Amino acid sequence: MNTLAFLILFPVVIAGLLMVIHNDSARAGITVVGAVVIAAGSIFLAVQYLGKPQVFPAVDEGMAEIISYIFLAVDIALGCYVAGKGIKHKKWIAVILAVIQIAIVVAFEFTVAGGIEVENHFYVDNLSIIMALIIGIIGSFICVYAIGYMRDFQREHADGKDRRFIFFAVMFAFLGAMFLVVFANSLMWLFTGWEITTVCSFALIGYTQTEEATNNAFRQIIMNLLGGLAFAVALIFTAQNTGSLELNKLIAAGAAGKAAMWLPITLLGFAALTKMAQMPWHSWLLGAMVAPTPTSALLHSSTMVKAGCFLLIKIAPCMGNNIPGYMVTLVGAATFLICSCMAISQSNAKRVLAYSTISNLGLIGACAGIGTPEAVWASIFLLIFHSCAKSLLFLCVGTAEHHIGSRNIEDMDLLFERMPNLTRFMMLGILVMFIAPFGMLISKWAALQSFIDSGNLILVMLLAFGSGATFFFWAKWIAKLTAIAGNKENIEGTVSKSEWASLFVMAALALICCVLFPIVSSTMVIPYLASVPQFAGMAISPTISADNLWLVAIISVFVIAVIVGLPKYSPKQKHVNVYLAGATMDSEKRMFKNSFSEPQVATQSNWYLEGIFGEKRLDKLACWTGGLLSCIGIVAAIFFGMVR
């Protein structure tokens, strides 16, 4: 219990220190110490509780009541903050939604919640431990990465006010809120953590205070306030139908198959889908790309969107062959296919990563919606490998952008010569995301098998074609990293130590997860599935055997050895002029004479198929598909809940 409280409160303390200490060196020291302590705390939690699921009451009833009022005050303060910002920028939809949410939460607290006794306010199980490790290690070291990155960022924006103290404070507050989300058994406390992540994301996306950043921040807050309202209404129906406000009791009631529970489960699923930026809510995550790179990495890998994934996996036993299961599965699968296709048309590296994130989150959600132990096994591993690889890729793209002056994939010609070590990390992240023997593809195979076992051929087709699109855009990118270069100068020497340290940690995590795949499965994921009461009596085994997982781990070791052993670029190496499809005039400038004896510059670019997979063609389809499926799911849950 003390460890849980420490992980929730310590990041908040660090955030408070960073708000008042503006000295750059002191900020760097506090950030590093805070990150190391949080990471160590999450590891200690794993050692302390792994395989020992427990629920905890608050210290005493009086203390629990005080904490509840503190959280209520936080909810009100968050709503007032959003409303105030909305009034300032004349974003009236945000103001209206914030006021409605405040009214619902306050009324619920003083009319219903106050009369319901919560026996256990916190819990810990293997899934919350997995999430704590992702938050504590990946999230913390993204903060470390931000030390050097934001120093360069401020140097490039020297005409603007230095607001880095706010940036770092919000980053750490984000981590504390996420720990609250993954440990809270009290749904009211979970709701508070949920809303803190929404507002932290709002603050980080709007950090630069440009018109574009402000508009994108409000797009995020409006969409996620809709999810927050759905969450708040779900609390009302949960209290009405179960007489409880505890997560474990909600899951037990939902898994019992009562139609009356379909509405709160559907509303929670809807809240998770908005948090995960699923169709039609995907535009808020694309807009978040305007923020500094550490924000993108944090949102995509260990905080904002992963809160939605976590909630869906937790309530997965309540889904399956019912209304909430169908809604979540179909929205997730459709998002996976359409957003994978839209990624093909993107040359902006961060935008490729954004669409890839949205599509993979859709696959995680679809597996959770299936609701079987095998599908949940796949969703957990998809979450793990996505967190490791995406954090690594976002940080690599941010560092590359600062040093080559572009985030466009077409400007990454032969990055292996210009930034060899960074390119190794980037190639590793891409390989982990889409190719065997690394874990993401193996997890997708398990997801495919769970879809087949569900008997839904539509899901199988969506996954197959979406995976094909995934291969297309990742293969284009990794090929570009080794393509011909106009400038071969090594520019890696100016990358800050904090960036290298974080990149090394992310790469090491990705490799460790691949190599220890079978151990993570047997010691963390399968025991979690076995501890879920709703899965009792079911066969708890992954679709991929332990022997095959060990084979995957062994092959991963050999592939990693090859990547690490790639020779470094050296000016002393023998160079051969590039063949330029004609008579070479100047190989350094890539000039040659074509068949008409005319001078020409050799160029090379990827195929983006804008006319087929462009956003203009597919975005409306994405919005209508996701919107209709979500509306049908909610309406159906209301109807069947009332009839039955």
Order of alpha helices (4+ residues) and beta strands (2+ residues): alpha-alpha-beta-alpha-alpha-beta-alpha-alpha-alpha-alpha-alpha-alpha-alpha-alpha-alpha-alpha-alpha-alpha-alpha-alpha-alpha-alpha-alpha-alpha-alpha-alpha-alpha-beta-beta-beta-alpha-alpha
